[in-house]
């Protein structure tokens, strides 16, 4: 294969790998029963008028599998942090104890488990779309190389390699989803 073709394959694989990494990140946000600080990841707090990630406004830890403790660095921002957690719509109801917020993580109901599986499937489908978009872009670039003078059989081989990459990463998404589903549905 030519250098251009190899570069094209590497670029496509890089985009597909990013889709997998994004999926893994999304899966960390979907809780499967026990409390973890990552459950609050991505929540933005109105910190003195500036949207700030919750991790930069408070210390977050889990003393046990059913609790998350949020201890603000600045005690005067506790109400803003509490509001951000409630508005994030994660199903948490933090209790304000003056200096800390205590979040009791309820055990998952069957209905909530099914909802989380749907959320996981949606995230997996978004990843597959990202992988297919990377394939589409790579295929278009391969066809462009053919117009620029690359041999037809070389382009055909390149298109086959792109499809093999796509299949490999789609299969990886399916495996990650299957693992996450088992994790969510296990009581």
Secondary structure, DSSP 8 states (H G I E B T S, - for coil): --HHHHHHHHHHHHHHHHHHHHHHHHHHHS--SS--GGGGTT-EEEETTEEEEGGGTEEEEEEETTEEEEEESSGGGHHHHHHHHHHTTSS---EE-SS-EEEE-----HHHHHHHHHHHHHHHHHHHHHHHHHHHHHHHHHHHHHHTT--HHHHHHHHHHHHHHHHHHHHHHHHHHHHHHHHHH--
